């Protein structure tokens, strides 16, 4: 194992926020992966005879107003959240990072064009932009991914450009230029590796925000569509049953809150461990 990685892992074991966030994040990912192989019941299995059943040995978290197993729906909802967030953040990284790196390397009108595009996108709140796009393209998980991914592009573009500009002023970049390396090679071999830690931390934050955005879109009926469950859709359906069966809102609400909290703690811990200016043990 490389010495630098061993040092980071050693510090991570003493960072409470990093450990707690990592444990919650791993638990969330484990549940999402497990739902691919097994759930207690099929999420499309409806049994009106057992609707709104309280938690029991047969149904650990009870059933909803259609008699569907609540635990199975939460597990599949976690999987859908992971897919939407992962692809949306991937879109932001795949397009935003090259744009930001290009802006930092070329400067001039290229940088101005990329930054003005970012400013235009940031003029609209993230959720509002996603609602506008999904309302235009139509509801569905794919359109939710597109909408959230589009907002992630300027986030990573601005971050990459700002971090890369700092690296371009370093002495080893001047040495690389003196050695005859062109801008694209310098970006790939020197600039991007030096901004990778910042991008990794931001990706965890955007992952959490993407889960929130997907839940918000599904709550409004613009995200994942039935019969596939979504945490946001489950909250929407629980509105009229708050006094009769509050657990229908409590469990998906807790799932969203814990997942986002875990990802934020994990991202904050990564920032402390990877940024030499912020390294500290909590």
Buried (B, 14 or more C-beta within 10 A) or exposed (E): EEEEEEEBEEBBEEBEBBBBBBEBBEBBBEBBEEBEEEBBBEBEEBEEEBBBBEBEEEBEBBBBBBBBBBBBBBBBBBBBBBBBBBBBBBBBBEBBBBBBBBBBBEEEEBBEBBBEBBEEBBEBEBBEBBBEBBBEBEBBBBBBBBBBBBBBBBBBBBBBBBBBBEBBEEEEBEEBEEEEBEBEEBBEEBBBEBBEBBBBBBBBBBBBBBBBBBBBBBBBBBBBBEEBBBBBBBBBBBEEBEEEBEBBBBBBBEBBEBBBBBBBBBBBBBBBBBEEEEBEEE
